[in-house]
Amino acid sequence: MENKVKNISEEQVKTLLNIEAHLLAKKTVLNIDEVCRFTGLSKSHVYKLTCYHKIPFFKKSKHLFFDRIEVENWLMSSRQ
């Protein structure tokens, strides 16, 4: 019985993560946590990139925001 509940719980977690990924792909404006998930970069590295203006961002009061399409283009710009 416990094994069955555990399997259902793991399936629900996978489903929720999948839904979250789809919702993130639909958003046009991302916060720093979402950019970290989207790019796979650490939060400290993203802060460093914004400090040196290496990544496109917007600042509203003390919050950072990122345009998803601009971040995608930024990621694709360093092709080798």
DSSP file (Angstrom, degrees, kcal/mol; ACC not computed):
  #  RESIDUE AA STRUCTURE BP1 BP2  ACC     N-H-->O    O-->H-N    N-H-->O    O-->H-N    TCO  KAPPA ALPHA  PHI   PSI    X-CA   Y-CA   Z-CA
    1    1 A M     >        0   0    0      0, 0.0     4,-2.0     0, 0.0     5,-0.2   0.000 360.0 360.0 360.0 -46.9    0.0    0.0    0.0
    2    2 A E  H  >  +     0   0    0      1,-0.2     4,-2.5     2,-0.2     5,-0.2   0.883 360.0  53.4 -64.1 -37.6    2.8    2.5    1.0
    3    3 A N  H  > S+     0   0    0      2,-0.2     4,-2.3     1,-0.2    -1,-0.2   0.889 108.0  50.4 -63.1 -40.1    4.7    1.6   -2.2
    4    4 A K  H  > S+     0   0    0      2,-0.2     4,-2.1     1,-0.2    -1,-0.2   0.905 111.6  47.6 -65.2 -42.5    1.6    2.4   -4.3
    5    5 A V  H  X S+     0   0    0     -4,-2.0     4,-2.5     2,-0.2    -2,-0.2   0.893 111.1  51.9 -65.5 -40.1    1.1    5.8   -2.6
    6    6 A K  H  X S+     0   0    0     -4,-2.5     4,-2.4     2,-0.2    -2,-0.2   0.907 109.4  49.5 -63.3 -42.3    4.8    6.6   -3.1
    7    7 A N  H  X S+     0   0    0     -4,-2.3     4,-2.1     2,-0.2    -1,-0.2   0.901 111.4  48.9 -63.8 -41.1    4.6    5.8   -6.8
    8    8 A I  H  X S+     0   0    0     -4,-2.1     4,-2.2     2,-0.2    -2,-0.2   0.918 110.9  50.7 -64.3 -42.8    1.5    8.0   -7.2
    9    9 A S  H  X S+     0   0    0     -4,-2.5     4,-2.1     1,-0.2    -2,-0.2   0.907 109.8  49.6 -62.3 -42.9    3.2   10.8   -5.4
   10   10 A E  H  X S+     0   0    0     -4,-2.4     4,-2.2     1,-0.2    -1,-0.2   0.889 110.6  50.6 -63.8 -39.0    6.3   10.5   -7.6
   11   11 A E  H  X S+     0   0    0     -4,-2.1     4,-2.3     2,-0.2    -1,-0.2   0.895 109.5  50.7 -65.0 -39.9    4.1   10.6  -10.7
   12   12 A Q  H  X S+     0   0    0     -4,-2.2     4,-2.6     2,-0.2    -2,-0.2   0.890 109.1  50.9 -66.1 -39.0    2.3   13.7   -9.4
   13   13 A V  H  X S+     0   0    0     -4,-2.1     4,-2.4     2,-0.2    -2,-0.2   0.925 110.9  48.5 -63.5 -44.5    5.6   15.5   -8.8
   14   14 A K  H  X S+     0   0    0     -4,-2.2     4,-2.0     1,-0.2    -2,-0.2   0.905 112.0  49.7 -61.3 -41.7    6.8   14.7  -12.3
   15   15 A T  H  X S+     0   0    0     -4,-2.3     4,-2.4     2,-0.2    -2,-0.2   0.919 110.9  48.9 -64.1 -44.2    3.5   15.9  -13.7
   16   16 A L  H  X S+     0   0    0     -4,-2.6     4,-2.6     1,-0.2    -2,-0.2   0.895 110.5  50.4 -64.1 -40.1    3.7   19.2  -11.7
   17   17 A L  H  X S+     0   0    0     -4,-2.4     4,-2.1     2,-0.2    -1,-0.2   0.882 110.4  50.6 -64.3 -37.6    7.3   19.8  -12.9
   18   18 A N  H  X S+     0   0    0     -4,-2.0     4,-1.9     2,-0.2    -2,-0.2   0.912 111.1  47.9 -65.2 -43.4    6.2   19.2  -16.5
   19   19 A I  H  X S+     0   0    0     -4,-2.4     4,-2.4     1,-0.2    -2,-0.2   0.911 110.4  52.4 -63.1 -42.9    3.3   21.7  -16.1
   20   20 A E  H  X S+     0   0    0     -4,-2.6     4,-2.3     1,-0.2    -2,-0.2   0.898 108.0  51.2 -60.7 -41.3    5.7   24.2  -14.5
   21   21 A A  H  X S+     0   0    0     -4,-2.1     4,-1.7     1,-0.2    -1,-0.2   0.894 110.5  48.9 -63.7 -40.3    8.1   23.9  -17.4
   22   22 A H  H  X S+     0   0    0     -4,-1.9     4,-1.0     2,-0.2    -2,-0.2   0.897 111.3  49.2 -66.9 -40.0    5.3   24.5  -19.9
   23   23 A L  H  X S+     0   0    0     -4,-2.4     4,-1.1     1,-0.2     3,-0.5   0.892 108.6  53.3 -65.6 -39.1    4.1   27.5  -18.0
   24   24 A L  H  < S+     0   0    0     -4,-2.3     3,-0.4     1,-0.2    -1,-0.2   0.873 105.6  54.3 -62.9 -36.9    7.6   28.9  -17.9
   25   25 A A  H  < S+     0   0    0     -4,-1.7    -1,-0.2     1,-0.2    -2,-0.2   0.761 107.6  51.2 -68.5 -24.7    7.9   28.6  -21.6
   26   26 A K  H  < S+     0   0    0     -4,-1.0    -1,-0.2    -3,-0.5    -2,-0.2   0.710  89.9  94.9 -85.4 -21.7    4.7   30.6  -22.1
   27   27 A K     <  -     0   0    0     -4,-1.1     3,-0.1    -3,-0.4    41,-0.0  -0.409  52.8-167.0 -71.9 146.0    5.8   33.5  -19.9
   28   28 A T  S    S+     0   0    0      1,-0.2    40,-2.8    40,-0.1     2,-0.5   0.721  75.7  50.9-102.3 -28.4    7.4   36.5  -21.6
   29   29 A V  E    S-A   67   0A   0     38,-0.2     2,-0.3    39,-0.1    -1,-0.2  -0.953  72.4-170.3-114.5 125.9    8.7   38.3  -18.5
   30   30 A L  E     -A   66   0A   0     36,-3.3    36,-2.5    -2,-0.5     2,-0.1  -0.855  14.6-139.3-116.4 147.5   10.8   36.3  -16.1
   31   31 A N     >  -     0   0    0     -2,-0.3     4,-2.2    34,-0.2     5,-0.2  -0.382  42.9 -90.5 -90.8-179.0   12.2   37.0  -12.6
   32   32 A I  H  > S+     0   0    0     32,-0.5     4,-2.1     1,-0.2     5,-0.1   0.874 125.5  51.9 -65.7 -37.6   15.7   36.0  -11.6
   33   33 A D  H  > S+     0   0    0      1,-0.2     4,-2.0     2,-0.2    -1,-0.2   0.907 111.2  48.0 -64.3 -40.3   14.6   32.6  -10.2
   34   34 A E  H  > S+     0   0    0      2,-0.2     4,-2.6     1,-0.2    -2,-0.2   0.868 109.9  52.4 -68.2 -36.7   12.9   31.7  -13.5
   35   35 A V  H  X S+     0   0    0     -4,-2.2     4,-2.8     2,-0.2     6,-0.4   0.890 107.9  52.5 -65.3 -38.2   15.9   32.9  -15.5
   36   36 A C  H  X S+     0   0    0     -4,-2.1     4,-2.3     2,-0.2     5,-0.3   0.928 113.3  42.9 -62.9 -44.3   18.1   30.6  -13.4
   37   37 A R  H  < S+     0   0    0     -4,-2.0    -2,-0.2     2,-0.2    -1,-0.2   0.897 115.8  50.0 -66.3 -39.5   15.8   27.6  -14.1
   38   38 A F  H  < S+     0   0    0     -4,-2.6    -2,-0.2     1,-0.2    -1,-0.2   0.892 123.7  27.8 -66.7 -42.2   15.5   28.6  -17.8
   39   39 A T  H  < S-     0   0    0     -4,-2.8    -2,-0.2    -5,-0.1    -1,-0.2   0.704  98.0-126.4 -95.4 -22.4   19.2   28.9  -18.4
   40   40 A G     <  +     0   0    0     -4,-2.3     2,-0.2    -5,-0.4    -3,-0.2   0.567  65.1 134.1  83.4   9.0   20.6   26.5  -15.8
   41   41 A L        -     0   0    0     -6,-0.4    -1,-0.3    -5,-0.3    -2,-0.1  -0.569  60.1-106.2 -89.6 155.6   22.9   29.3  -14.4
   42   42 A S     >  -     0   0    0     -2,-0.2     4,-2.1     1,-0.1     5,-0.2  -0.390  26.2-116.2 -76.2 159.4   23.2   29.9  -10.7
   43   43 A K  H  > S+     0   0    0      1,-0.2     4,-2.4     2,-0.2     5,-0.2   0.898 115.8  52.7 -63.1 -40.9   21.6   33.0   -9.1
   44   44 A S  H  > S+     0   0    0      1,-0.2     4,-2.0     2,-0.2    -1,-0.2   0.879 109.0  50.2 -64.5 -36.3   25.0   34.5   -8.2
   45   45 A H  H  > S+     0   0    0      2,-0.2     4,-2.4     1,-0.2    -1,-0.2   0.899 109.7  49.9 -68.9 -39.7   26.2   34.1  -11.8
   46   46 A V  H  X S+     0   0    0     -4,-2.1     4,-2.2     2,-0.2    -2,-0.2   0.907 110.2  51.0 -65.1 -40.6   23.1   35.8  -13.2
   47   47 A Y  H  X S+     0   0    0     -4,-2.4     4,-2.2     1,-0.2    -1,-0.2   0.910 110.0  50.1 -60.7 -41.3   23.6   38.7  -10.7
   48   48 A K  H  X S+     0   0    0     -4,-2.0     4,-1.8     1,-0.2    -2,-0.2   0.906 109.0  51.7 -64.1 -41.2   27.2   39.0  -11.9
   49   49 A L  H  <>S+     0   0    0     -4,-2.4     5,-3.0     1,-0.2     6,-0.8   0.880 110.9  47.7 -63.4 -38.0   26.1   39.0  -15.6
   50   50 A T  H ><5S+     0   0    0     -4,-2.2     3,-1.1     3,-0.2    -1,-0.2   0.875 106.9  57.4 -70.3 -35.5   23.6   41.8  -14.8
   51   51 A C  H 3<5S+     0   0    0     -4,-2.2    -2,-0.2     1,-0.3    -1,-0.2   0.893 114.2  38.0 -60.1 -40.3   26.3   43.8  -12.9
   52   52 A Y  T 3<5S-     0   0    0     -4,-1.8    -1,-0.3    -5,-0.1    -2,-0.2   0.293 112.1-120.2 -94.0   9.1   28.5   43.8  -16.0
   53   53 A H  T < 5S+     0   0    0     -3,-1.1    -3,-0.2    -5,-0.1    -4,-0.1   0.861  72.5 132.7  54.0  41.3   25.6   44.3  -18.4
   54   54 A K      < +     0   0    0     -5,-3.0    -4,-0.2    -6,-0.2    -1,-0.1   0.653  64.2  48.2 -91.7 -19.3   26.4   41.0  -20.2
   55   55 A I  S    S-     0   0    0     -6,-0.8     2,-0.2    -9,-0.1    -1,-0.1  -0.963  94.1-109.9-122.0 138.5   22.7   39.7  -20.1
   56   56 A P        +     0   0    0      0, 0.0     2,-0.3     0, 0.0    11,-0.2  -0.496  53.7 150.7 -70.6 132.5   19.7   41.9  -21.1
   57   57 A F        -     0   0    0     -2,-0.2     2,-0.3     9,-0.1     9,-0.2  -0.964  37.7-134.2-153.6 166.9   17.6   42.8  -18.2
   58   58 A F  E     -B   65   0B   0      7,-3.1     7,-2.8    -2,-0.3     2,-0.5  -0.944  14.8-151.4-123.4 147.6   15.2   45.4  -16.8
   59   59 A K  E     -B   64   0B   0     -2,-0.3     2,-0.5     5,-0.2     5,-0.2  -0.978  11.6-178.2-124.9 122.0   15.3   46.8  -13.3
   60   60 A K  E >  S-B   63   0B   0      3,-2.4     3,-2.5    -2,-0.5     2,-0.3  -0.976  70.6 -47.7-119.9 115.3   12.1   48.1  -11.6
   61   61 A S  T 3  S-     0   0    0     -2,-0.5     0, 0.0     1,-0.3     0, 0.0  -0.460 124.2 -26.0  50.9-115.5   12.9   49.5   -8.1
   62   62 A K  T 3  S+     0   0    0     -2,-0.3     2,-0.3    -3,-0.1    -1,-0.3   0.288 118.8  98.2-106.6  12.0   15.1   46.8   -6.6
   63   63 A H  E <   -B   60   0B   0     -3,-2.5    -3,-2.4   -32,-0.0     2,-0.4  -0.786  61.7-141.8-104.5 143.0   13.7   43.9   -8.7
   64   64 A L  E     -B   59   0B   0     -2,-0.3   -32,-0.5    -5,-0.2     2,-0.3  -0.837  18.5-175.8-102.2 139.1   15.3   42.4  -11.9
   65   65 A F  E     -B   58   0B   0     -7,-2.8    -7,-3.1    -2,-0.4     2,-0.4  -0.960   6.9-158.2-132.9 151.7   13.2   41.2  -14.8
   66   66 A F  E     -A   30   0A   0    -36,-2.5   -36,-3.3    -2,-0.3     2,-0.6  -0.988  19.4-128.2-134.0 137.6   14.2   39.5  -18.0
   67   67 A D  E  >  -A   29   0A   0     -2,-0.4     4,-2.4   -38,-0.2   -38,-0.2  -0.763  21.3-143.4 -82.1 122.8   12.5   39.3  -21.4
   68   68 A R  H  > S+     0   0    0    -40,-2.8     4,-2.4    -2,-0.6    -1,-0.2   0.878  98.6  49.5 -57.4 -41.7   12.4   35.5  -22.3
   69   69 A I  H  > S+     0   0    0    -41,-0.3     4,-2.6     2,-0.2    -1,-0.2   0.898 110.5  50.1 -67.3 -40.2   13.0   36.1  -26.0
   70   70 A E  H  > S+     0   0    0      2,-0.2     4,-2.4     1,-0.2    -1,-0.2   0.890 111.1  49.5 -64.3 -38.2   16.0   38.5  -25.3
   71   71 A V  H  X S+     0   0    0     -4,-2.4     4,-2.5     2,-0.2    -2,-0.2   0.907 110.4  50.6 -66.9 -40.8   17.5   35.9  -23.0
   72   72 A E  H  X S+     0   0    0     -4,-2.4     4,-2.1    -5,-0.2    -2,-0.2   0.934 112.2  46.8 -60.1 -46.0   17.0   33.2  -25.6
   73   73 A N  H  X S+     0   0    0     -4,-2.6     4,-1.2     1,-0.2    -2,-0.2   0.888 111.0  52.5 -63.2 -39.2   18.7   35.4  -28.2
   74   74 A W  H  < S+     0   0    0     -4,-2.4     4,-0.5     1,-0.2     3,-0.4   0.908 109.6  48.9 -62.5 -42.7   21.5   36.1  -25.7
   75   75 A L  H >< S+     0   0    0     -4,-2.5     3,-0.6     1,-0.2    -1,-0.2   0.886 114.0  46.0 -63.3 -38.9   22.0   32.4  -25.2
   76   76 A M  H >< S+     0   0    0     -4,-2.1     3,-0.7     1,-0.2    -1,-0.2   0.649  96.4  76.3 -79.3 -15.2   22.2   31.8  -28.9
   77   77 A S  T 3< S+     0   0    0     -4,-1.2    -1,-0.2    -3,-0.4     2,-0.2   0.708  84.9  62.0 -73.1 -19.6   24.5   34.7  -29.6
   78   78 A S  T <  S+     0   0    0     -3,-0.6    -1,-0.3    -4,-0.5     2,-0.1  -0.207  72.1 153.2-102.0  44.7   27.6   33.0  -28.4
   79   79 A R    <         0   0    0     -3,-0.7    -3,-0.0    -2,-0.2    -2,-0.0  -0.455 360.0 360.0 -72.1 143.2   27.6   30.1  -30.9
   80   80 A Q              0   0    0     -2,-0.1    -1,-0.1     0, 0.0    -2,-0.0   0.367 360.0 360.0-123.3 360.0   31.0   28.6  -31.7
